[in-house]
Amino acid sequence: MSTTSSPARAPSCDPNVQGDQDTARAFADAWHRRTGATVTLRRRQRLYRLGTLTVPQPVPPGRARIAEKTDRARLADWYREFSEAVGEPVFQDPAVWADDRVARGDVTFWETPDGEPVSMAALSPRVAGQIRVTHVYTPTALRGRGYAGVATAEATRAAREGGAQEVLLFTDLANPTSNALYQRIGYRPVADFAVYDFE
């Protein structure tokens, strides 16, 4: 499962608008009237806020742990694969992304009883009392076994224990599986966002 990230972003060279869905749509319509540009809806996302954390059941065998220096190569690969899976450019050098996450200790792995990581959930730094779950990723061959749900739940628990007053995440509305999963964990919808491209 590759499901959460920041609000959908685009390379700065591409003309686009992104924001809450009503504002973005109003701007896109106005831009079309003003310039004649073709407007294309690229992505719709939903912002969720944690209510009561509920670990999804059944919990797959294994345990949660924080990614370490020895996990750098895997983190870099999974960051690149996550970006490809959600259709985002790789905004940061994967090795640098991995080093930053290891240094901050903000990636939670779910690993099998033999110690093999099978899913990750990353957290943003805390800002104004808020922490976001940003990169939830399970390699394709390992999906459908509950790993992403429990990794996200454990990362969410870490965010709360780390002092977050609110824990947030974004989902792609085109992915009903992830939207249903996060609601089972205890996340509640806040607002919808959209990205429109101009050609």
N, CA and C atoms as a LAMMPS dump frame, in Angstrom:
ITEM: TIMESTEP
0
ITEM: NUMBER OF ATOMS
597
ITEM: BOX BOUNDS ff ff ff
-5.0000000000000000e+02 5.0000000000000000e+02
-5.0000000000000000e+02 5.0000000000000000e+02
-5.0000000000000000e+02 5.0000000000000000e+02
ITEM: ATOMS id mol type element x y z
1 1 1 N 0.839 -1.172 0
2 1 2 C 0 0 0
3 1 3 C 0.883 1.233 0
4 2 1 N 0.571 2.169 -0.876
5 2 2 C 1.28 3.434 -0.944
6 2 3 C 0.215 4.51 -0.885
7 3 1 N 0.099 5.16 0.24
8 3 2 C -1.115 5.926 0.378
9 3 3 C -1.036 7.345 0.872
10 4 1 N -0.143 7.667 1.738
11 4 2 C -0.215 9.005 2.289
12 4 3 C 1.021 9.81 1.976
13 5 1 N 0.834 11.087 1.946
14 5 2 C 1.938 11.994 1.717
15 5 3 C 1.48 13.381 2.09
16 6 1 N 2.182 14.377 1.547
17 6 2 C 1.771 15.753 1.729
18 6 3 C 0.626 16.036 0.786
19 7 1 N 0.03 17.236 0.876
20 7 2 C -0.922 17.592 -0.165
21 7 3 C -0.239 17.431 -1.513
22 8 1 N -0.998 16.996 -2.514
23 8 2 C -0.398 16.722 -3.817
24 8 3 C 0.401 17.912 -4.291
25 9 1 N 1.631 17.642 -4.723
26 9 2 C 2.502 18.708 -5.177
27 9 3 C 2.899 18.443 -6.619
28 10 1 N 3.287 19.493 -7.295
29 10 2 C 3.721 19.363 -8.668
30 10 3 C 5.033 20.1 -8.837
31 11 1 N 5.835 19.724 -9.844
32 11 2 C 7.051 20.475 -10.103
33 11 3 C 6.716 21.934 -10.347
34 12 1 N 7.56 22.846 -9.878
35 12 2 C 7.252 24.269 -9.939
36 12 3 C 7.158 24.784 -11.357
37 13 1 N 7.735 24.068 -12.365
38 13 2 C 7.682 24.536 -13.738
39 13 3 C 6.328 24.263 -14.388
40 14 1 N 5.51 23.422 -13.808
41 14 2 C 4.206 23.101 -14.374
42 14 3 C 3.159 24.049 -13.796
43 15 1 N 2.401 24.755 -14.668
44 15 2 C 1.348 25.631 -14.126
45 15 3 C 0.225 24.795 -13.531
46 16 1 N -0.159 25.109 -12.319
47 16 2 C -1.212 24.359 -11.641
48 16 3 C -1.738 25.171 -10.48
49 17 1 N -2.828 24.704 -9.919
50 17 2 C -3.344 25.261 -8.676
51 17 3 C -3.679 24.092 -7.769
52 18 1 N -3.417 24.275 -6.474
53 18 2 C -3.755 23.247 -5.499
54 18 3 C -4.239 23.918 -4.23
55 19 1 N -5.24 23.311 -3.636
56 19 2 C -5.807 23.862 -2.411
57 19 3 C -7.075 23.12 -2.056
58 20 1 N -7.829 23.663 -1.093
59 20 2 C -9.096 23.006 -0.782
60 20 3 C -9.932 22.974 -2.049
61 21 1 N -10.772 21.942 -2.195
62 21 2 C -11.361 21.668 -3.5
63 21 3 C -12.212 22.809 -4.046
64 22 1 N -12.954 23.509 -3.198
65 22 2 C -13.806 24.595 -3.694
66 22 3 C -12.973 25.77 -4.189
67 23 1 N -11.942 26.137 -3.428
68 23 2 C -11.091 27.259 -3.829
69 23 3 C -10.309 26.918 -5.083
70 24 1 N -9.755 25.703 -5.131
71 24 2 C -8.978 25.298 -6.301
72 24 3 C -9.852 25.262 -7.552
73 25 1 N -11.066 24.766 -7.414
74 25 2 C -11.972 24.703 -8.569
75 25 3 C -12.36 26.101 -9.042
76 26 1 N -12.633 27 -8.088
77 26 2 C -12.999 28.371 -8.452
78 26 3 C -11.847 29.06 -9.17
79 27 1 N -10.625 28.856 -8.675
80 27 2 C -9.465 29.464 -9.325
81 27 3 C -9.269 28.875 -10.714
82 28 1 N -9.387 27.542 -10.835
83 28 2 C -9.196 26.888 -12.132
84 28 3 C -10.213 27.404 -13.154
85 29 1 N -11.456 27.56 -12.729
86 29 2 C -12.486 28.083 -13.643
87 29 3 C -12.155 29.512 -14.074
88 30 1 N -11.733 30.326 -13.101
89 30 2 C -11.395 31.713 -13.413
90 30 3 C -10.183 31.787 -14.34
91 31 1 N -9.193 30.92 -14.096
92 31 2 C -8.002 30.908 -14.94
93 31 3 C -8.347 30.491 -16.366
94 32 1 N -9.243 29.525 -16.495
95 32 2 C -9.683 29.095 -17.824
96 32 3 C -10.384 30.24 -18.555
97 33 1 N -11.267 30.932 -17.851
98 33 2 C -11.976 32.053 -18.488
99 33 3 C -11.002 33.154 -18.889
100 34 1 N -10.001 33.38 -18.062
101 34 2 C -9.052 34.477 -18.313
102 34 3 C -8.06 34.144 -19.418
103 35 1 N -7.576 32.898 -19.466
104 35 2 C -6.485 32.546 -20.378
105 35 3 C -6.873 31.579 -21.485
106 36 1 N -8.001 30.89 -21.316
107 36 2 C -8.372 29.862 -22.279
108 36 3 C -7.635 28.553 -22.081
109 37 1 N -6.837 28.453 -21.036
110 37 2 C -6.062 27.236 -20.786
111 37 3 C -6.985 26.049 -20.53
112 38 1 N -6.541 24.875 -20.966
113 38 2 C -7.259 23.648 -20.658
114 38 3 C -6.986 23.274 -19.205
115 39 1 N -8.038 22.952 -18.466
116 39 2 C -7.92 22.62 -17.046
117 39 3 C -8.141 21.122 -16.876
118 40 1 N -7.216 20.469 -16.173
119 40 2 C -7.317 19.031 -15.937
120 40 3 C -7.179 18.758 -14.449
121 41 1 N -8.157 18.032 -13.912
122 41 2 C -8.065 17.612 -12.518
123 41 3 C -7.048 16.487 -12.427
124 42 1 N -5.962 16.719 -11.679
125 42 2 C -4.929 15.699 -11.543
126 42 3 C -5.192 14.776 -10.362
127 43 1 N -5.577 15.341 -9.219
128 43 2 C -5.713 14.51 -8.024
129 43 3 C -6.656 15.164 -7.031
130 44 1 N -7.4 14.303 -6.346
131 44 2 C -8.217 14.745 -5.217
132 44 3 C -7.73 14.029 -3.975
133 45 1 N -7.549 14.793 -2.894
134 45 2 C -7.071 14.223 -1.647
135 45 3 C -7.999 14.605 -0.501
136 46 1 N -7.91 13.835 0.56
137 46 2 C -8.689 14.125 1.769
138 46 3 C -7.743 14.231 2.952
139 47 1 N -7.927 15.279 3.73
140 47 2 C -7.177 15.453 4.968
141 47 3 C -7.952 14.788 6.096
142 48 1 N -7.236 13.981 6.883
143 48 2 C -7.82 13.303 8.04
144 48 3 C -7.112 13.752 9.314
145 49 1 N -7.857 13.75 10.417
146 49 2 C -7.31 14.031 11.745
147 49 3 C -7.626 12.846 12.645
148 50 1 N -6.654 12.457 13.455
149 50 2 C -6.864 11.323 14.349
150 50 3 C -7.883 11.645 15.422
151 51 1 N -8.822 10.703 15.604
152 51 2 C -9.736 10.755 16.735
153 51 3 C -9.198 9.839 17.817
154 52 1 N -9.816 8.673 17.964
155 52 2 C -9.354 7.667 18.915
156 52 3 C -8.582 6.587 18.167
157 53 1 N -7.318 6.402 18.525
158 53 2 C -6.493 5.415 17.835
159 53 3 C -6.99 4.008 18.119
160 54 1 N -7.187 3.231 17.047
161 54 2 C -7.612 1.838 17.148
162 54 3 C -6.686 0.997 16.278
163 55 1 N -5.967 0.084 16.881
164 55 2 C -5.069 -0.781 16.112
165 55 3 C -5.916 -1.781 15.328
166 56 1 N -5.741 -1.853 14.001
167 56 2 C -6.559 -2.78 13.207
168 56 3 C -6.286 -4.23 13.577
169 57 1 N -7.338 -5.013 13.57
170 57 2 C -7.251 -6.433 13.931
171 57 3 C -7.578 -7.3 12.717
172 58 1 N -6.994 -8.477 12.608
173 58 2 C -5.963 -9.031 13.493
174 58 3 C -4.602 -8.409 13.206
175 59 1 N -3.765 -8.309 14.208
176 59 2 C -2.417 -7.779 14.031
177 59 3 C -1.554 -8.877 13.426
178 60 1 N -0.884 -8.596 12.312
179 60 2 C -0.036 -9.631 11.706
180 60 3 C 1.154 -9.945 12.612
181 61 1 N 1.704 -11.139 12.51
182 61 2 C 2.866 -11.491 13.336
183 61 3 C 4.02 -10.514 13.096
184 62 1 N 4.71 -10.173 14.154
185 62 2 C 5.862 -9.288 14.026
186 62 3 C 5.843 -8.201 15.077
187 63 1 N 6.596 -7.14 14.795
188 63 2 C 6.678 -6.045 15.753
189 63 3 C 7.03 -4.752 15.038
190 64 1 N 6.811 -3.648 15.73
191 64 2 C 7.205 -2.34 15.215
192 64 3 C 8.598 -1.993 15.725
193 65 1 N 9.334 -1.278 14.89
194 65 2 C 10.615 -0.736 15.342
195 65 3 C 10.933 0.504 14.517
196 66 1 N 11.805 1.355 15.061
197 66 2 C 12.224 2.569 14.373
198 66 3 C 13.374 2.238 13.416
199 67 1 N 13.323 2.818 12.21
200 67 2 C 14.382 2.595 11.226
201 67 3 C 15.713 3.136 11.741
202 68 1 N 16.792 2.404 11.435
203 68 2 C 18.134 2.734 11.921
204 68 3 C 19.086 2.947 10.745
205 69 1 N 20.346 3.261 11.075
206 69 2 C 21.348 3.526 10.029
207 69 3 C 21.488 2.35 9.071
208 70 1 N 21.382 1.146 9.584
209 70 2 C 21.53 -0.037 8.723
210 70 3 C 20.381 -0.181 7.735
211 71 1 N 19.33 0.622 7.911
212 71 2 C 18.159 0.565 7.023
213 71 3 C 18.207 1.618 5.92
214 72 1 N 19.307 2.366 5.819
215 72 2 C 19.365 3.493 4.88
216 72 3 C 19.027 3.088 3.448
217 73 1 N 19.623 2.012 2.961
218 73 2 C 19.405 1.615 1.566
219 73 3 C 17.945 1.246 1.327
220 74 1 N 17.352 0.533 2.259
221 74 2 C 15.946 0.146 2.113
222 74 3 C 15.048 1.397 2.14
223 75 1 N 15.322 2.307 3.061
224 75 2 C 14.524 3.536 3.137
225 75 3 C 14.606 4.326 1.835
226 76 1 N 15.808 4.461 1.292
227 76 2 C 15.971 5.202 0.043
228 76 3 C 15.185 4.533 -1.087
229 77 1 N 15.286 3.199 -1.178
230 77 2 C 14.55 2.475 -2.222
231 77 3 C 13.047 2.635 -2.039
232 78 1 N 12.57 2.499 -0.802
233 78 2 C 11.128 2.586 -0.56
234 78 3 C 10.599 3.999 -0.771
235 79 1 N 11.404 5.011 -0.473
236 79 2 C 10.995 6.391 -0.754
237 79 3 C 10.806 6.577 -2.262
238 80 1 N 11.749 6.067 -3.047
239 80 2 C 11.656 6.181 -4.502
240 80 3 C 10.445 5.401 -5.021
241 81 1 N 10.248 4.193 -4.511
242 81 2 C 9.11 3.375 -4.95
243 81 3 C 7.789 4.005 -4.534
244 82 1 N 7.727 4.563 -3.337
245 82 2 C 6.518 5.245 -2.887
246 82 3 C 6.175 6.39 -3.834
247 83 1 N 7.165 7.212 -4.165
248 83 2 C 6.918 8.363 -5.042
249 83 3 C 6.38 7.911 -6.39
250 84 1 N 6.963 6.858 -6.934
251 84 2 C 6.479 6.329 -8.213
252 84 3 C 5.049 5.811 -8.084
253 85 1 N 4.755 5.128 -6.979
254 85 2 C 3.433 4.52 -6.808
255 85 3 C 2.326 5.563 -6.688
256 86 1 N 2.627 6.707 -6.063
257 86 2 C 1.587 7.728 -5.891
258 86 3 C 1.644 8.788 -6.981
259 87 1 N 2.566 8.639 -7.928
260 87 2 C 2.63 9.56 -9.054
261 87 3 C 3.231 10.904 -8.721
262 88 1 N 4.122 10.942 -7.736
263 88 2 C 4.805 12.182 -7.385
264 88 3 C 6.247 12.119 -7.861
265 89 1 N 6.802 13.27 -8.269
266 89 2 C 8.244 13.29 -8.555
267 89 3 C 9.023 12.995 -7.281
268 90 1 N 10.242 12.523 -7.437
269 90 2 C 11.132 12.331 -6.287
270 90 3 C 11.723 13.699 -5.986
271 91 1 N 11.178 14.379 -4.977
272 91 2 C 11.547 15.76 -4.699
273 91 3 C 12.9 15.887 -4.012
274 92 1 N 13.36 14.83 -3.372
275 92 2 C 14.595 14.898 -2.604
276 92 3 C 15.445 13.688 -2.956
277 93 1 N 16.757 13.862 -2.916
278 93 2 C 17.629 12.724 -3.146
279 93 3 C 17.264 11.617 -2.157
280 94 1 N 16.966 10.405 -2.628
281 94 2 C 16.52 9.343 -1.718
282 94 3 C 17.492 9.054 -0.575
283 95 1 N 18.798 9.129 -0.845
284 95 2 C 19.77 8.866 0.218
285 95 3 C 19.695 9.95 1.287
286 96 1 N 19.515 11.199 0.864
287 96 2 C 19.386 12.301 1.824
288 96 3 C 18.093 12.145 2.618
289 97 1 N 17.01 11.782 1.908
290 97 2 C 15.729 11.56 2.601
291 97 3 C 15.902 10.485 3.673
292 98 1 N 16.572 9.392 3.324
293 98 2 C 16.772 8.301 4.278
294 98 3 C 17.61 8.761 5.46
295 99 1 N 18.691 9.484 5.191
296 99 2 C 19.547 9.959 6.282
297 99 3 C 18.783 10.878 7.234
298 100 1 N 17.982 11.774 6.672
299 100 2 C 17.196 12.692 7.513
300 100 3 C 16.23 11.923 8.407
301 101 1 N 15.572 10.922 7.841
302 101 2 C 14.591 10.154 8.617
303 101 3 C 15.258 9.337 9.714
304 102 1 N 16.402 8.755 9.406
305 102 2 C 17.127 7.991 10.424
306 102 3 C 17.574 8.919 11.55
307 103 1 N 18.095 10.085 11.173
308 103 2 C 18.579 11.03 12.187
309 103 3 C 17.455 11.484 13.111
310 104 1 N 16.261 11.668 12.563
311 104 2 C 15.124 12.125 13.378
312 104 3 C 14.397 10.967 14.054
313 105 1 N 14.618 9.753 13.566
314 105 2 C 13.927 8.604 14.14
315 105 3 C 12.43 8.635 13.901
316 106 1 N 12.03 9.068 12.7
317 106 2 C 10.595 9.244 12.461
318 106 3 C 10.008 8.292 11.42
319 107 1 N 10.687 7.162 11.156
320 107 2 C 10.094 6.116 10.313
321 107 3 C 9.906 4.869 11.159
322 108 1 N 8.67 4.389 11.165
323 108 2 C 8.345 3.145 11.867
324 108 3 C 8.234 2.023 10.847
325 109 1 N 8.984 0.962 11.06
326 109 2 C 8.852 -0.262 10.271
327 109 3 C 7.929 -1.223 11.011
328 110 1 N 7.18 -2.01 10.24
329 110 2 C 6.629 -3.24 10.781
330 110 3 C 7.485 -4.342 10.207
331 111 1 N 8.014 -5.203 11.087
332 111 2 C 8.859 -6.284 10.607
333 111 3 C 8.299 -7.626 11.048
334 112 1 N 8.589 -8.643 10.263
335 112 2 C 8.131 -10 10.546
336 112 3 C 8.913 -10.569 11.731
337 113 1 N 8.47 -11.691 12.293
338 113 2 C 9.186 -12.26 13.445
339 113 3 C 10.66 -12.566 13.177
340 114 1 N 11.023 -12.776 11.899
341 114 2 C 12.434 -13.036 11.6
342 114 3 C 13.231 -11.755 11.356
343 115 1 N 12.602 -10.585 11.585
344 115 2 C 13.314 -9.312 11.5
345 115 3 C 13.331 -8.658 10.139
346 116 1 N 12.482 -9.099 9.211
347 116 2 C 12.448 -8.524 7.865
348 116 3 C 11.415 -7.399 7.807
349 117 1 N 11.823 -6.132 7.535
350 117 2 C 10.853 -5.047 7.393
351 117 3 C 9.923 -5.301 6.2
352 118 1 N 8.626 -5.09 6.414
353 118 2 C 7.645 -5.352 5.353
354 118 3 C 6.769 -4.14 5.065
355 119 1 N 6.847 -3.104 5.881
356 119 2 C 6.06 -1.899 5.649
357 119 3 C 6.672 -0.764 6.444
358 120 1 N 6.424 0.474 5.977
359 120 2 C 6.91 1.628 6.728
360 120 3 C 5.83 2.695 6.789
361 121 1 N 5.922 3.517 7.819
362 121 2 C 5.092 4.715 7.951
363 121 3 C 5.984 5.807 8.523
364 122 1 N 6.075 6.928 7.813
365 122 2 C 6.952 8.019 8.226
366 122 3 C 6.14 9.155 8.825
367 123 1 N 6.805 9.963 9.635
368 123 2 C 6.182 11.117 10.277
369 123 3 C 6.913 12.39 9.883
370 124 1 N 6.169 13.494 9.847
371 124 2 C 6.786 14.798 9.643
372 124 3 C 7.284 15.324 10.984
373 125 1 N 8.164 16.314 10.971
374 125 2 C 8.496 16.976 12.232
375 125 3 C 7.252 17.648 12.817
376 126 1 N 7.25 17.833 14.126
377 126 2 C 6.113 18.485 14.785
378 126 3 C 6.154 19.983 14.518
379 127 1 N 5.038 20.518 14.071
380 127 2 C 4.896 21.955 13.819
381 127 3 C 3.589 22.408 14.456
382 128 1 N 3.657 23.389 15.332
383 128 2 C 2.473 23.937 15.993
384 128 3 C 1.633 22.827 16.63
385 129 1 N 2.319 21.848 17.205
386 129 2 C 1.629 20.771 17.894
387 129 3 C 1.081 19.683 16.997
388 130 1 N 1.338 19.792 15.68
389 130 2 C 0.803 18.817 14.732
390 130 3 C 1.92 17.983 14.11
391 131 1 N 1.648 16.701 13.923
392 131 2 C 2.532 15.798 13.192
393 131 3 C 1.695 15.097 12.129
394 132 1 N 2.276 14.974 10.924
395 132 2 C 1.576 14.275 9.849
396 132 3 C 2.222 12.925 9.57
397 133 1 N 1.404 11.942 9.298
398 133 2 C 1.87 10.685 8.721
399 133 3 C 2.053 10.976 7.233
400 134 1 N 3.272 10.743 6.718
401 134 2 C 3.548 11.207 5.357
402 134 3 C 3.75 10.108 4.318
403 135 1 N 4.533 9.102 4.6
404 135 2 C 4.841 8.074 3.605
405 135 3 C 4.51 6.709 4.203
406 136 1 N 3.401 6.139 3.761
407 136 2 C 3.053 4.774 4.164
408 136 3 C 3.268 3.898 2.94
409 137 1 N 4.142 2.902 3.078
410 137 2 C 4.49 2.101 1.91
411 137 3 C 4.722 0.651 2.289
412 138 1 N 4.121 -0.219 1.489
413 138 2 C 4.369 -1.66 1.556
414 138 3 C 4.683 -2.129 0.141
415 139 1 N 5.788 -2.833 -0.081
416 139 2 C 6.075 -3.339 -1.427
417 139 3 C 4.901 -4.166 -1.971
418 140 1 N 4.717 -4.095 -3.269
419 140 2 C 3.555 -4.712 -3.915
420 140 3 C 3.352 -6.17 -3.524
421 141 1 N 4.409 -6.94 -3.488
422 141 2 C 4.285 -8.374 -3.22
423 141 3 C 3.851 -8.675 -1.786
424 142 1 N 3.92 -7.686 -0.904
425 142 2 C 3.607 -7.909 0.513
426 142 3 C 2.289 -7.277 0.941
427 143 1 N 1.55 -6.734 0.011
428 143 2 C 0.308 -6.036 0.362
429 143 3 C -0.821 -7.003 0.665
430 144 1 N -1.84 -6.496 1.34
431 144 2 C -3.016 -7.284 1.656
432 144 3 C -2.872 -8.166 2.881
433 145 1 N -1.872 -7.912 3.705
434 145 2 C -1.634 -8.745 4.883
435 145 3 C -1.76 -7.966 6.195
436 146 1 N -2.167 -6.7 6.093
437 146 2 C -2.355 -5.9 7.3
438 146 3 C -1.134 -5.141 7.753
439 147 1 N -0.039 -5.195 6.985
440 147 2 C 1.198 -4.551 7.419
441 147 3 C 1.073 -3.027 7.439
442 148 1 N 0.482 -2.438 6.401
443 148 2 C 0.387 -0.971 6.344
444 148 3 C -0.463 -0.43 7.483
445 149 1 N -1.551 -1.125 7.799
446 149 2 C -2.426 -0.656 8.862
447 149 3 C -1.739 -0.625 10.214
448 150 1 N -1.023 -1.704 10.533
449 150 2 C -0.38 -1.751 11.838
450 150 3 C 0.836 -0.833 11.877
451 151 1 N 1.551 -0.674 10.758
452 151 2 C 2.672 0.278 10.729
453 151 3 C 2.168 1.696 10.947
454 152 1 N 1.051 2.037 10.303
455 152 2 C 0.482 3.372 10.474
456 152 3 C 0.003 3.583 11.905
457 153 1 N -0.644 2.584 12.471
458 153 2 C -1.118 2.7 13.848
459 153 3 C 0.051 2.904 14.812
460 154 1 N 1.148 2.173 14.608
461 154 2 C 2.299 2.307 15.501
462 154 3 C 2.999 3.644 15.31
463 155 1 N 3.091 4.132 14.066
464 155 2 C 3.66 5.46 13.835
465 155 3 C 2.785 6.526 14.474
466 156 1 N 1.474 6.349 14.379
467 156 2 C 0.541 7.29 14.989
468 156 3 C 0.721 7.309 16.503
469 157 1 N 0.866 6.142 17.091
470 157 2 C 1.1 6.056 18.537
471 157 3 C 2.394 6.794 18.91
472 158 1 N 3.439 6.61 18.09
473 158 2 C 4.707 7.293 18.349
474 158 3 C 4.542 8.806 18.27
475 159 1 N 3.731 9.269 17.316
476 159 2 C 3.491 10.714 17.2
477 159 3 C 2.803 11.252 18.447
478 160 1 N 1.799 10.53 18.918
479 160 2 C 1.106 10.947 20.136
480 160 3 C 2.049 10.936 21.334
481 161 1 N 2.819 9.881 21.467
482 161 2 C 3.753 9.783 22.593
483 161 3 C 4.863 10.817 22.487
484 162 1 N 5.123 11.287 21.261
485 162 2 C 6.128 12.319 21.05
486 162 3 C 5.617 13.723 21.297
487 163 1 N 4.374 13.834 21.735
488 163 2 C 3.844 15.139 22.112
489 163 3 C 2.92 15.798 21.116
490 164 1 N 2.549 15.114 20.032
491 164 2 C 1.645 15.731 19.063
492 164 3 C 0.259 15.944 19.668
493 165 1 N -0.251 17.153 19.527
494 165 2 C -1.622 17.422 19.954
495 165 3 C -2.618 16.943 18.904
496 166 1 N -2.188 16.987 17.642
497 166 2 C -3.008 16.48 16.546
498 166 3 C -2.12 15.665 15.623
499 167 1 N -2.668 14.555 15.119
500 167 2 C -1.973 13.736 14.126
501 167 3 C -2.847 13.743 12.873
502 168 1 N -2.234 14.097 11.748
503 168 2 C -2.961 14.279 10.49
504 168 3 C -2.37 13.382 9.41
505 169 1 N -3.147 13.151 8.363
506 169 2 C -2.623 12.507 7.162
507 169 3 C -3.511 12.852 5.981
508 170 1 N -2.927 12.753 4.785
509 170 2 C -3.648 12.955 3.529
510 170 3 C -3.759 11.616 2.813
511 171 1 N -4.901 11.416 2.14
512 171 2 C -5.051 10.233 1.292
513 171 3 C -5.49 10.65 -0.099
514 172 1 N -5.222 9.784 -1.052
515 172 2 C -5.707 9.958 -2.412
516 172 3 C -7.14 9.429 -2.45
517 173 1 N -8.089 10.276 -2.837
518 173 2 C -9.492 9.841 -2.85
519 173 3 C -9.763 8.779 -3.909
520 174 1 N -8.824 8.587 -4.828
521 174 2 C -8.988 7.525 -5.823
522 174 3 C -8.652 6.156 -5.248
523 175 1 N -8.196 6.108 -4
524 175 2 C -7.817 4.845 -3.37
525 175 3 C -8.773 4.541 -2.213
526 176 1 N -9.89 3.863 -2.491
527 176 2 C -10.861 3.595 -1.427
528 176 3 C -10.326 2.682 -0.333
529 177 1 N -9.366 1.822 -0.662
530 177 2 C -8.806 0.918 0.344
531 177 3 C -8.116 1.699 1.458
532 178 1 N -7.266 2.646 1.072
533 178 2 C -6.547 3.4 2.096
534 178 3 C -7.485 4.299 2.892
535 179 1 N -8.465 4.896 2.229
536 179 2 C -9.405 5.756 2.949
537 179 3 C -10.19 4.96 3.988
538 180 1 N -10.595 3.757 3.639
539 180 2 C -11.322 2.917 4.593
540 180 3 C -10.404 2.468 5.729
541 181 1 N -9.156 2.126 5.393
542 181 2 C -8.207 1.669 6.411
543 181 3 C -7.969 2.739 7.461
544 182 1 N -7.693 3.953 7.032
545 182 2 C -7.358 4.995 8.002
546 182 3 C -8.554 5.348 8.884
547 183 1 N -9.735 5.227 8.342
548 183 2 C -10.907 5.462 9.193
549 183 3 C -11.062 4.354 10.232
550 184 1 N -10.701 3.113 9.887
551 184 2 C -10.742 2.032 10.875
552 184 3 C -9.73 2.262 11.988
553 185 1 N -8.598 2.884 11.64
554 185 2 C -7.581 3.168 12.654
555 185 3 C -8.03 4.285 13.589
556 186 1 N -8.94 5.122 13.123
557 186 2 C -9.43 6.201 13.984
558 186 3 C -9.305 7.589 13.396
559 187 1 N -8.896 7.693 12.138
560 187 2 C -8.793 9 11.492
561 187 3 C -10.154 9.441 10.97
562 188 1 N -10.434 10.737 11.109
563 188 2 C -11.72 11.294 10.707
564 188 3 C -11.527 12.37 9.642
565 189 1 N -12.399 12.419 8.613
566 189 2 C -12.244 13.406 7.537
567 189 3 C -12.335 14.842 8.054
568 190 1 N -11.493 15.694 7.482
569 190 2 C -11.503 17.118 7.819
570 190 3 C -11.9 17.951 6.613
571 191 1 N -11.2 17.776 5.485
572 191 2 C -11.47 18.584 4.297
573 191 3 C -10.898 17.884 3.063
574 192 1 N -11.444 18.23 1.905
575 192 2 C -10.968 17.686 0.641
576 192 3 C -10.154 18.73 -0.115
577 193 1 N -9.118 18.255 -0.819
578 193 2 C -8.229 19.121 -1.571
579 193 3 C -8.146 18.614 -3.005
580 194 1 N -7.707 19.496 -3.906
581 194 2 C -7.613 19.134 -5.313
582 194 3 C -6.414 19.826 -5.948
583 195 1 N -5.899 19.194 -7.008
584 195 2 C -4.841 19.781 -7.841
585 195 3 C -5.35 19.818 -9.276
586 196 1 N -5.299 20.996 -9.886
587 196 2 C -5.664 21.166 -11.289
588 196 3 C -4.451 21.632 -12.064
589 197 1 N -4.204 20.974 -13.199
590 197 2 C -3.124 21.386 -14.097
591 197 3 C -3.694 22.255 -15.213
592 198 1 N -2.867 23.19 -15.703
593 198 2 C -3.255 24.066 -16.816
594 198 3 C -2.345 23.784 -18.003
595 199 1 N -2.957 23.644 -19.164
596 199 2 C -2.178 23.424 -20.386
597 199 3 C -2.516 24.498 -21.394
